[in-house]
Amino acid sequence: MAVLEINNLHAKVAEDGGERILRGVNLEVESGEIHALMGPNGSGKSTTAKIIAGHPAYEVTDGEVLIHLENDEFGEDIEIPDDKRTWNLLDLEPNERAALGIFLGFQYPAEIEGVTMVNFLRTALNAKLEEREELFEDEEEEEAASEGDDTNEDAAGYDSSPMEGPADEGEVGVAEFQQLLKEKMEQLDMDEKFANRYLNAGFSGGEKKQNEVLQAAILEPSVAVLDEIDSGLDIDRLQDVSEGINALRDEQGTGVLQITHYQRILDYVEPDHVHVMIDGEIAKSGGAALAEELEDKGYDWVREEVYEAA
């Protein structure tokens, strides 16, 4: 089990005189739980997601974003020592956060011509696994690796020009990855033809969002932050994406922080907890019934309740 813990998070736009956005966010998401983060436009939901992932457009002015890991979080291949079971994500680069089990699903996924989905996904998976191994190397292994790093051609004993490079399959080879991808696409009920298309190029809005869920299924994060993945979806594609999110939780034990404006996706992805963000803070939390109440009454009553309490 892993736990994402956000404590008293304050942040602003990363520029001189940048707008203050987050004003003390407190939130905790465990593996296997689904949390819905709701709120009006401009309340700080997407900013929270991007800060968790390490977006450089925002500057954290106070607080911390922690991830707590169990020893067996990443399987038997990696033993996590006691002193490396809690990390402050704010001290880490985005690739290191991903290696520790954080995934961000974008509201507007980019289209990349010339890069097939299968190559992109295998490269991403191998990069994450390599980064994870480096994070959990002990000091003796790090020193040995450093001493063995010699860029001199004679010392390295190259049989051929180092410009050619070794035939690097990565930790997950092509054949193994093809089987993994097939299993994940079947799990998400996706057409295998998608794998050979260029990444999101020519995809419909729904296909792009379904592809974000596929990426999470391949990378198997401890916590997946999904930023308005339901926006722009028709009812059929909404159901497909929702089934994928449920599979992340049920099949992989992923914790999900689902950012959304609307209650409709929560008809298919039942949250364990619902949080309402108002003016950069979590103003109210509750169960699934809270989302239904928001659908009926909007957000103004929450704002009034908060201001009256203050």
Disulfide bonds with the S-S distance in Angstrom:
none
